[in-house]
Amino acid sequence: MESYRQGDIAFFRISEIPKGFAKNEGPLEIMGESGLHLHRIAGVEVFEPTAEAERLSNGGSDMPVAIIRAFEDTPVVHDVRHDSETPHLILTLPPGIYEVRQARDNTDNTGD
């Protein structure tokens, strides 16, 4: 599967928009997991999960954040809100349909 990544956001090319996603007005903005940066994608069709998508994915635990359709080369803008020691390169997605996923830190910080 063709994929692209910018920091904690991954884009996986898919062949069609899955059942249970409804078209919404863009742009798509996803806050990075740290809360200190924003990934912004404009000029695409944005499809967000509905209750049906959550039901189809067994409660939403493995559900994409969104589905996007890019009609032309589309930049993913990375807005850093602090001085980052690991800057992200500018990402350009080629035309296509993408499942957008956010990496989650599953580290247990309870000290156990």
N, C-alpha and C positions, 0 to 999 in steps of 0.2 A: 504494500500500500504506500503510495506516494505521500510524504508528510513534510511539514515545515515547522520550525519552532522559533519562537522569540521569547527568551526568558522562560517563564512558567506557563506560557500559552503555546499550545500545539494545534496545528491545522492538518487534518487528514483528508485527502481527496476522496470523495465518494461519487457514485454514479448518479444518484438521485436524492431528492429531499425525502427523508423518511416520514412515515405516517406519524401524526401527532405533533407536528411542528407548524405553527401559524406565522404567516408573514406579518412583520411589524416594520414600522418606519425606522430607518437607520439614522445616524451611524451606529455601529456597535462599539460600545466602550466597556472594557473589562478591567477592573481594578486588579493589579497584581496582588499576589498572596500577601506580600509584606504591607500592602496598603500605601506604599510610597511611590508607586508608579502606575501608569494607566496605559493600556494598549487600545488604540483607536483605529477603527477601520471604516472609512467612508466610501461612498460610491458603489456599494454592494447591496443586494437584497438580503435582508436579515430575517431568519425564521427562528422563533423562540419556542421552547417546549411548552406544550399544553398539559393539562391534567391527564389527558390520554397518553401522552408520551411518557409521563411519570409512571403511569399504570403499566404500560408496555415494557418499561425498563425495570420492573420489580422494585418500585419505590424510589426510583431516581438516583440510586447510588452510583450508577455507571452511565449517567446521561450526559450528553454534550451540553455545554453552556448555550450553544446556538449552532445553527447551520447558516452558512453564508453562500451566496452565489455571486461570483465575480465575473463580470462580462469582459473585462480587460485587465491588463497588468495592474495590480492594486497594491499600494503601499500600506504597510501596517506601521502606524506611527507609535513610537514608544516615548511617552512623556514621563521623564524621571523627575521626581519631586525632591531629590536630594543629590548630593555628589555621590555617584556610584563608582565603586572600584571595579565593577564588572559591567561596563556599558554594553548594551545590546546593539548589534548591527541592525541597520535598516533592512526590513524584510519586504520583499515584493512577491505577492502571490500571483501566479499566472491565472488566466481565466479558468473557471471551474467551480464545482460545488465542494464545499469543505465543511467537515464536522469540526467545531471549535471546542477544544477541551482545555481545562486549567489543571495544571499539576497541583496536587495537594500534598502538604507536608504532613505525613502521618507519624511524626516523631512524638513519642510519649514524653511529655515534660513534667510528669508527676514525681520523678525521682525514684520510682519503683524499679 
